[in-house]
């Protein structure tokens, strides 16, 4: 299944309106960052990221602020000379302080991205976590010592906090923030911040490193409900995308159920119209080839 799954990374320039001199500042700084990166001087960019953050806070320019935080974070999670073992906790303290400077929808966007920062950090250090005794520590000032249980329970609470504001998330158009995602998402598939946050929640609930087999089984109804809600509230390509994602998830959970794989044909014939059917038909063809039905696949 071809997936348009995320990962947060270093980003390009925002199309948000801003005073010309202000936007020129950001453009100049990102140009320097790209030049430094080409030379392999990644860590030297950290000071520039932090300067962009300060300017963006003054300008209340949330997209530029988030991009700079993400660039800063990319260095934090790959730094191995952290003698005080506190780089990550200082970064997440900064996220909390930053969030307190915003309100309304902008603060909510930061809450959503905070969960993604935590999950990305977990993914980058899980090789260390395996040797730790499983205790439930959720103090962000000690995040360097967290275990699987700490990350899992913290993220469960964070996503609950986010989804308590579903209606607000639904009112935030993702295209307004598309510059922070580095082209990883097509707004046709993710019209709102709720759509994007929901896919991140599914990815979290389906993580076999965080959840045991029994927990993954228990999470299945929650994931299917998330997909059903997304399918109900969307249309066109977005509806097709989430129908395909739901089917791919069901096949992953039940790989020996042949009747599920046959649903690719049903989905291809679905009354919903959209270009995403190109992806659906490629999955259908791949399944036919796997079952040695090359002629049908060609057709």
N, C-alpha and C positions, 0 to 999 in steps of 0.2 A: 504494500500500500504506500503510495507516495504521500508523504505528509509535509505539510507546511508548518513544521513544528519549530518552535522557537528556540533560539537561545539568545540571551541578551548579550550584546557585544558593543564594540566601539563604533561610534555612529557618525553620520555625515551632517551636513549643515541643515539648519532649520529653515523652513519657508515662512515661519511666523513673521508678522510685521513687527518692526522695531525701528527706532531712529537710525538713520543711515550710518552715523558715526558709531553707534553701538553695535550694529550688525557687522560693520567693517572690523571692529575689534575681535568679534568671535571668528570671523572668517580668517583673519590674520593668525589667530592663535591655533586654529585647527590646521591651518597650512603648515605652521611650524611643527605641530605634533606629527603630522604625516611625514614630514621631511625627517624628523628625528627617528620615527619608527622605521623608515627605509634604511637608516644607518644602523639599526639595531639598538638605538639608545632609548629603550622603552621606559626604563625607570626614571630617566631624566625628565620625562614628560609629566611626572607626578606633580611637580611644582606648578606647571602650566595648567593642569587640570584643576588644581586647587585655586589658582588665580581666576580661572573662568567661573568657578563656583561662586567666588566672592562677588564678581561683577554681576553674575546672573541673579544672585540674591538681591543686589541693589536694584537691578532692573525688573525684578519679579518675572524673569524670563524662565519659566518652568522647563520647557524643552531643552534649552541650553544647559540649565542646571543639572537636569537628569543625565544628559549626555556626558557632562564632565564628571558626575558622580560615577557613572558606569565605567568611564575610562580610568578613573582613580581606583575603582574596585578591581578592574582587570589586573592592576599592578599589585594591589593588596593580596589577592588570592594566589598570586604566583611568586610572592616574595619569600625566600627561604632564609634570609638573614635577619629575621625578626627576633633580636636578642631578648627583648622584653616579653615576647609572645603576646602582644596586645594590639597588633595592627588591625585585626578584624574587629575587635571590640570597640576600638576608637572610631573606626569607620561607621559602625552601626549606631554609635552614640551620635555621630554627626548626622546620620539619616534622621534620627529622632528629633534632633534640634532643628534640622531643616524643615521637617514636617510641621513643627510648631509655628513656623513663620508663615504658613499658608493656611487657608481655610476653604471650606466648601468643597467643590469638585476637585480643585487642585490638591488639597490635602488628601482626598480620597484616592486620587491617582498615585500619590506617593505611598499610600498604604498598600495599594495593589503591588507596586513595584518593590516595596520593602519585602513582601513575601517572596518575590522572585529573586531578590538579592540573597536572602537567607537560603533559598533552595539552591541557587547557584554556588553559594559558598559550601553548602553541604556536599554537593556533587564534587567539588574540587578537593575536599579533605576526607572523603569517606574512607580512603585507604588508611588514614590514621585512626579513624573511629573504631575500626574492627577490633582493635586491641584494648579498647576501653571498657571498663565495667559499666553496665547499663544503668545509669541513674538519671533521674528526671530533673536536670538543672536547666532552667529557662531564663537565667539571668544573663542578659545580652552582654553585660560587662565581663562575663566569663565565657563567652561563646567559643573561645579556643579550646575549652575543656569539655564541651558538650558531647553527649553520646547520641546514639540513634534515638533513644527515648526522648531526650531533650529537644532535638530537632523536630521530631514527629509531633510532639504535644504542642510545641510553640507554633508550628505551622498550622495545626488544626485550629488553634485559637485565633491565629491571624486571619485565616480564611473565613472563619465564622464572623469575625469583626467586619471583614470586607463584604460578605454576602448578606449581612444584616442591612446593608444599604443597596440592595439590588436595584431598586427603582432609580436611585441616583446614578448607579453604574450604567444603567440602560440609557440614561439621558446624555451620557458622555460619548460624543462621536469620536471613534478611534482615528479618523482621518485628521482630526485636529492635533493628534500626537504622533502621526506616522513617522516623523523625522527621528524619533527616539528609538524606533525599532529597526533601523538600518535596512528597510526593504524586506524584512523577514516575513511580513504579513501583507496579504492582499486585503484591502478594506472591503472588497466584495464578499469575502468570507468572514470577516470580523467587523461588522458595521459599528459595533459599540464596544466600550471598555468592558461591559459585562460579558460579551462573547469571548474576548481575549482572556479575561480573568477566569472564566469558566474552563477554558482549555488548560490553563495552568493548574487549576484545581484538580482536573481529571488526571493530568500528568503526575501530580503529587499523590493522589489516591491509588494510582496504578504503579507506584514505585516499589519494586520487589526488594530493594535495599532497605527501605524504611519500614515496610509492612511484612508481617509473616504471611504464610500461605493462607491461614485461616482468616487473617485480617483482610487480605486481598479479596477473599470470597465474600466477606462481610461488606466490603466497599463496593462490590459489583452493583447492587441495586441503587446505590447513591450515584454512581457514574452513569448508569443507564437513565436515571431520572434527570441528571444534568443534560445529557444529550437530548432527551425528549423535550425538555424545556427549550433548548436552543432550536430544535427543529420546529417547534410550535411557533416560536416568536420570529422566525426568519423566513425569507422567501428566496426564490431564484438560486443563484450560486451558493449563497450561505446555507440555505436549507439542504441542498445537495451535498455540500461539504460535510455538514454535521451528520447527515444520514450515512454517508460513506464512512466517516470516522466511527460512528456507532457500530456499523457492521464490521469494520476492521477490528474493533475492540472485542466484539462478540466472538469473532473467529479466533482471535488471539487467546481468549479465555477457553474456547471449546474447539481446539484445532482438529479434532476427529469428527466433528459434526459436518458431514457433507452437505446437509440441507442448508446450512448457513452460507457456504460458498456459492450455492446456487442462487442466493439472493442478489449477487452482483447483476445477474440478468434482469431480475425484477426491478432492481434499482435503476438500471440503464433504461428500462421502459417506463420509469416513473413519469407521471404527468408534469412534474416540476421541470421547467426549462432552464437551461444554463450551460455555459461552456465547460463547467466542471465535469460534464458527462464524458469529456475526453479522457479524464483521469479514471473515471469509473469503468469505461470500456477497456482501458489498458489493464485494469485489475481483472476484468472478466477474461480478457485474452490470456493473461498470464496463468490464470487458474485453469483454463482449457488446455494450455500447453503442458502444464504440470500433469494433467490427466491424459496426456498423449492424444489430445483432440486437436491436432494442428490445423486440420481443414476448417473446423468450426472457428478456431481462433483467427484464422486468416479472414474468414467471412466477417 
